Amino acid sequence: MEDQYGSDFITIVDDDGAEYELEVLSTLEWNGCSYLAVIPAANSAEEFELEVSILKSVEEDGENILTIIEDEQELQSVYDLIMEQLYEDEDTE
């Protein structure tokens, strides 16, 4: 992950219209899909337990949306790849 100029942040809106700011730790392209490893942004971290979430970008009605990964095997595979990627980045610094 290239992090020369600071972290990347995204804002997501849930089905009830509540907004959440997330810090993107890593992105991954795998099997033709995009995945993001995210944590709550620093200013909203007090509201949540600080744990990494992995979201999948899917196209719906011509628009990319982020969704949870429901397939346990897919989630585990993506988690392993992202952790490997994060540790590689840490070793090269």
Beta strands, then each sheet from edge to edge (+ up, - down):
strand 1: 8-13
strand 2: 19-30
strand 3: 33-40
strand 4: 53-60
strand 5: 63-68
sheet 1: 1+ 2- 3+ 4- 5+
end
